[in-house]
Amino acid sequence: MGEDLPGPLAPTSYKGEYRMALYEHTVMSRQDISAQQAEALNDTIKGLIEAGGGTVAKIEYWGLRNLTYRVKKNRKAHYSLLAVDCPPAAMAEVERQLSINEDVLRWLTVRVEELDLELSPLLARRERERERERERTPRDDAAAEATF
């Protein structure tokens, strides 16, 4: 009876303690707010999750990106991705708070089997581009200008 049962919410002891669920949580916020305000929103979400007994393993701010179609009269939105390990009740509270917040356009919470802590493809591409820029030398720039 004291053994762990399979499944993410299986009791782990006689007292009925439960394992926490793993989530990927994406948030889109209004284009009118600044990047600092979008980061502050991420910190608020992190605080709610930690108050609920969970942890945030990763926060990625993807920046201001174009939307495919208008959402609440906005053509752009600030995107953020959070990798979260928390009880379902804590995630429900985060979603409740986001539904009240005027700055949030949309959010999506997906329950996952394991958290992906590597850089997302979007940020990995940006990092590769930065590395290429760092590798370029001033001589390469001068040679390219001389050919024109």
N, C-alpha and C positions, 0 to 999 in steps of 0.2 A: 504493500500500500504506500510506502514511502518513496517508491521509484518514480522517476520522471516518465510521464506519458508522452507519446509523440505529439507534435503540434506546437505552434508558437504560444498558445494560451493554456497549455497544460499545467495543472497544479505542480509545483515543485516541492511542496512540503505538506504536512498535515494541516497547516494553518491556512492553506489556500492561496499562497503567494503565486503570482502569475508572471510569466516572462513578458517582457515588453515587445511590442510590435515594431517593425522597421518600416519606415516610410520615406518616399521621395516627395517633397512638397515644393511645388512651383508657384510663385506669386507674380502677378502682373499688376503694377501700380501706375497711376496716372502719369502722363507725360509732363504735366505742369509742375510736379514736385522736383526738387533737385536730387542729384545723386546722393548727397549726404542724408536727405530725408528718406530716400529709399533704403540706404544702409541702416538708418535708425529704425525703420520698420522691421528690417531683418533682426536687429537687436531686440526689439520688442517681442517678436515671435520667439526668439531664442529664450528670452526671459520667461515667457508663458510656458514653454516646454519644460524648462528647468524647474519652474515652480510646481509643475505637475508631476515631477519625479523622473523626467526623461533627460536625454542628452542630445545635443546637436553635434554630429560628427563632422559636418562640412557645410559651409555656406559659400555659394558662388554668386557673385553679382555679375550678371551678363550685360548690364548697361541698358541704354535706351535703344530699342529696336523697333523697326517698322512692323505694323500689324497688317495682316492680309486683308482684313476688312475692319471697318470702324467698330469700336466697342465703346459704348456709352459716349459717343461723339469724339473719341480719341483715335488718332491715326498712328500713334506711337505709344509704347509703354516701357517702363523699367521692369526688367525680368530678373528674378532671383531663384536659385535652386538651393534647397536645404536637404541634407541627408539626416534623418532623425531616427532616434531610438527612444520611444516613449510609450506609455500606456495609451490605449484607445481613448480614454476619458480626457487626457491632456490634449490630444489632437482634436477632439471634438470641441474643446474650449478654444483652441487656436482658431478653428474654422468659425466658431461663433463670433469671436472678436473681429475676425477679418470681414465678416458679413456686415458688421456695424461700421467699419472704417470706410470713410468716403474716398480715401486715396487709393483703395484697392479696387481694381477693375474685375479681375478674375483670380481664382486660385484652383489648383488641382493637387489632390493628395492621392498618391498611389502606394498601396502596401506592397512591399517587395520581400523576397526571401533573404537577400543579403544586401548590404549597403555597398555601393560603388564609390570608393574614396579617391579614385583617380580623377584627374581633370576631365571635365566634359569635353566632347569633341570641339565645341565652339571655342572654349578657352585654350585647348591644346593647339588649335590652329593659330590663334593669336600669339601664343608663346613661340611657335615655330617661326612665325613672321618676324617677331622681335629678335630672335636668334639670328636670322638671316641679315637683318639690318645691322646688328652688332658686328657680324663677320665682315661686312663690307668695309673696305679701307678707303681713306680719302684718295689714294692713288687710283682706285677703280673708278671713283666719281670723276676725277680729272681726265682719265683716259676716255671715258664715255662722252664727256663734253667735247674733247678734242676731235672726235670722229664726226661730229655734227657740223 
